[in-house]
Every structure is written in C-alpha cells, then in structure tokens.
Amino acid sequence: MTPPAEQSAVHDEETGQDGPAAPDVPAEGDRRVAGAKHRGASTRRSRRAKGKDSGKGPAEGPAEAPDEPADAPEDTPADVDPEPEPDAEPEPDAEPEAEPAAPVRRGELTRALDLLRDSLDAVDLVLDIPGVEAAREARLELHNQLDDYVLPRVQAAGTPLLVVLGGSTGAGKSTLVNTLVGSRVSATGVLRPTTSSPILVCHPDHTDWFMEGPMLPGMGRVRGPAPDAIAGDQLVVIASDTLPPGLALLDSPDFDSVFEDHYEFATKLMAAADLWLCVTTAARYADAQVWQMLERARDNGATIGVVLSRVPQGAGAEVVEHFNAMLGEHEVGDTRRFTIPETRIEDSRLPEESIEDIRAWLLGVAGDVEDREIVVEDTLAAVLDSFRTRVPEIAAQVEAQVEQRAELGRLVESSYGTALAELDEATRNGSLLRGEVLARWQDFAGTGDLMRALHVRRSRSPFARKSSRRRTAPSRVRALKAALRAGLESLILSSAEHAAEQVLASWRAHPVGDQVMAKVPAAALGTASPELSRRVTRAVSSWQDHVQELVRTEGVTKRSVAKLVSFDPEALALVLMIGLLGYGTSEVSVESGNSAVPQRLLRALFGAESLRGMGAKARADLRSRIGMLFDEEAIRFGQALDSAGIPDETVPVRLRQAAHHLEVAR
C-alpha cells in the first residue's frame, strides 16, 4: 500500500515555503564552514539575493546598489532614480582590471596543491607505532582527495555538480538514482551487495569530460549502458537527457559491504563529491558505520545531505525525531534531511511523489549556475579548511616516526661514543705497553739505541747537523714504530667491532628495532666495515708522522741541554708516543722499570711546559682521527635507516611548509 505523498516531506522545509524563506534553502543545504573570508561571503550573499529577484537585468542590480547611499536619501526609493546609472558605470569599468587575478590565484593555488601532494608522496610511515594505521589511511585519503577532487575542481571550474550517493547495503541508493534519472541505469535486487562498480549518470554534453577529464584519475572508465556487474576499479559513465547539464549523479558501492574494496571505493568517491548524499534506512540508521562515514565526510569538508528511507507508517515520526537528534549529537545537524516512506518499488524505481522533494532540491541547486557555484566553492573551501587539521595530524605522526629514527641514531652515537671513551682510556693507562710493544721498547731502550739517538754536539758546523739528520733509522727504531702502529691498529679495530655489536644489541632491544632489522642486512652491520682496516692503518701512520712533525717543529730543547746534545726527531717522537700511551700527562706507572724512562728523558730535554703542549696536541690529534674513523663506521647505520624507509626530520618540515604555502595561496 502506498502511503500519502506528504509522508516524504522534507523535515526542515515544513516551514518557510513562502517567498521570504527561499534564500535560506541553499543556506540549509550547504554546510557552512570556517574561513568564509577566503570564499567571499559578501559576494555569495549578493548572489543569493538575486534568487529572490525576478532575474531581470542582472547587470543593473550591482550598478544600482552602490548609488543608493550616494544619490538617494533614506526616504527615497532607489529604484525610482534613473539618473545614477550613468554615474555608476565607472565602478564596473574598474572591475575588469581585477579579472586576471582569478586565473593568477588559481595558478598559485594549483602550485601550492602540487607542492602539498609532492610532500605527501615523500611521507612513508614504515614503522608500526601507535596511531600509524590511522595516519596511513589519512595520508592516502588526503592524497587521493587532492588528485580526485581538489586539483580537478581548481583547474576545471564550471563543470557539473557531482552528487555522490553513498550508504549502507540495501539502503536504496540505486533505486533512488533510477528514480531521479527516470530509467533503470543502476542495478537493483535482493542480492547484496548490488552495486559492484560505481555508476555515474550525467547530461550527454558532459559525458566526454567525465570519460576523459581529470576527475578520479585513478579509476578506469567504461561508457554505459553497462552490464549489472563490472569487476575491477571501473567507473561506468552513462548519458541521460533527463538530468540537466549542471548535475551528475554517482551511485557508489556500499560502504559496509563485505568486500573491502567496496569500502575503499565508497570513501574515495565520497572525498570527490561536491555534495554527498548519505542514504540509510529506518532499520539501520543507528549502525556505527553510518555515523562514522557521516563524521568522516564532515571532517573532510563535504557538503552533506541525508536521506532516511523505508520509514514505516505509524512509528515514522518517532524514528525521524530520533534520527534528527542523533544528527545533532554527531555534529551534522545542519545537513539537509529527507525521508522516503516504506513503499512499493516498480521497475527498480520509487513512486515519483516519494522523491519529489529530493528532485526539487537537487535541480534547484544544480539548475542555477550561481547556486551551483556556491555549493562547489563552499565544498572546496571546506575541504581546504580541513587540511588545516589533517595535514598537521599527518605531520605529527611523521614526527613520531622521525623520533623513533632519532632514538635509533642516538643508540649508534652512544655505542661508538662509549667505544671512543674506552679507547681513549686504553691509550692513557699503559695497556699498549705490553706484549710486542713492550718487548720492542725494552730492546730499544736497553741496547743503547735510545742513547745513540741523542748526539753529543762536537761541532757547530751546519754540515755536521745535516749529516746526522740523513742517517738511516736503526732497525730497532723501525721495529718499535711498527709494533706501536700494529698495537694501535688492533686496539682501534677491536673497539670498532665491539661498538657495532653493541649497536645491534641495543637496536634489537628497541621497540621498533626488530622492524628495522628485518629491512637491513644485520650480518653486515654486526661487524666493522671491510675497509676499516685500511683506513685505520692510514690514520695511525698519519698520526705517527704528525707526532714526529711536532717534535721537529715545536720541541724546543732546553738551553742548558741544547748546548751539549742534539736529537733524532724520529726516535724522540717514538719516545713521546710511548710516554703518551703509558702515562699521558700524569704520573701513572706501568710494569717494567724501563717504562719510566720516557717521562724523565722528555722532561729533561724539553721541559714540563713544552712537553705538556706537545702531549696535548698529539693526544687530541689521535682522538680526532679515531673519532673520524668511528663516525665513518656509524654512517653505515644511518644508511641502514634510510634503506629501511624511515623518514628523516626534513619530511615533516616540508609537509608543514606545504600546508603554510597553501594557506598563503588561498
């Protein structure tokens, strides 16, 4: 039995059907958002005012308005003064100069949006940390909305208003589309889900634009009519003379379908809508999925309308009242609301009287160019407004990933820093004066080679000094130098190996360490790099040469000693190295009586102050060289973090800068 047609009345149009209330219809249907200064609210108010006029002389309205306060007193009607019209022409003449600003602003806005999209492309949330799944979904949704809706809308003004119908399974979206079009264009039936691919219906003049245009670039196109079901990500485009040129309807898959890709299509299409019409039933309007989608549409800036279908007779008023209350509770109470009573369906269509209010609203908005532009502009502005919170939320999650990377990096620094400190201590406490180094030192000091390195000054002739400098170093000097170099190399390599092992152990203990280790070759990181041995040999040899140069250039011999002896710089540099590695500048004793010789000899030759200066420079140079070696080793771990895809600190900075540039471009 078909209920009376008045049961499908629009609830928020039960009052205000007379003339003065007409301008409020678009205001109720379009969701007003923050940031009206970006959209020219005063301009839209003047456009809405035209809707109340007869529509004659559209160019005369703006010309008369500025002249009323200037030429007519308050008690004189403005429309009886025909003379201000010639005077009003200079102001309209000044407006064309500002016309190029619109394309310029569109160009700036497009560049800012491209920059934001590129910044989103650089975001890779690879670490599974709290909140990352929501952030990944938000990043993908924002990126898709830029490609599917925002950029096409900015670049292609004047295209039809795209109304996307979304809803739960069996809500009657396809039936509503068929009724609005006047023919069966979308499949209906008792099997669920019925709509497997989105169906877009538009006027024939716009078929080519929807087939080849920039809207929804990631979806394939199929020109309709099409079979009832098409597998894959395909958009079926059907031409219909029933729809006006300014309106396109899109029947999207169910957002609560058992097929996951249907939910992805539904959210993707919702983000691309100028107006999203949510269809639910009196039996399922309280489902959580319905309200999640409504809130999502609200947060993403969509202009929303809701249709409550299959409202039963008798209890219908109670259901509608509760539904309206829930809309307010979920902060979507300003949406345009419609009801469709429980009725019979013939030929996949509803009775015309049950949807006449929906038809009138859609045709009214889409049929008027200015009203259509208002809806499009408001939706676009609301979407851009939503970026103010959505982009920082994504950036915050990227910063959380960056912090995890920083923590892993600090573990690397800590491990190598500890190794450097332990190595520094080992070069001070005499640990190297054992084994081969100690044996070579005892051989050098006990056989007289040390004393022969000091020469009695028999002549002041420069030829004698030059001859002594050209002597070949004794074999024991060369052996001691080689043993000292080998001991230092072995100590540095051992410390580097230990540091690498400590890094891996600390990474494995970190909450995200296992995720990183799964993406990098752990075996290669657990030991020193293959080329470290060569670099260490070069660094130690360079340090020995540096110490010898210090002795030659800065080792000022005490005057009292200089009158009697000269010295061999190479041999004395070895004595200085032994003193540094065994004592430093302290009075630490080591095993073997011969080990006390270096400090006494060096102080006797150079004096305490000169010795401290050379010792400090030599030790600082050794530490610097070892530090550079460890820094080069640590680079491998930073490269491992890069290869794992963890973003660095520049990624969220670029994302926030892109959002700022977008605000400036608006």
Secondary structure, 3 states (H helix, E strand, C coil): CCCCHHHHCCHHHCCCCCHHHCCHHHHHHCCCCCCHHHCCHHHHHHHHHHHHCCCCCCCHHHHHCCHHHHHCCCCCCHHHCCCHHHHHCHHHHHHHHHCCHHHHHHHHHHHHHHHHHHHHHCCCCCCCCCCHHHHHHHHHHHHHHHHHHHHHHHHCCCCCEEEEEEECCCCCHHHHHHHHHCCCCCCCCCCCCCCCCCEEEECHHHHHHHHHCCCCCCCEEEECCCCCCCCCCEEEEEECCCCCCCEEEEECCCCCCCCHHHHHHHHHHHHCCCEEEEEEECCCCCCHHHHHHHHHHHHCCCEEEEEEEEECCCCHHHHHHHHHHHHHHCCCCCCEEEEEECCCCECCECCHHHCHHHHHHHHHHHHCHHHHHHHHHHHHHHHHHHHHHHHHHHHHHHHHHHHHHHHHHHHHHHHHHHHHHHHHHHCCCCCCCCHHHHHHHHHHHHCCHHHHCEEECCCCCHHHHHHHHCCCCCHHHHHHHHHHHHHHHHHHHHHHHHHHHHHHHHHHHCCCHHHHHCCCCHHHHCCCCCCHHHHHHHHHHHHHHHHHHHHHHHCCCCHHHHCCEEECHHHHHHHHHHHHHHCCCCCCCCCCHHHHHHHHHHHHHHCHHHHHHHHHHHHHHHHHHHHHHHHHHHHHHHHHHHHCCCCCCHHHHHHHHHHHHHHHHC
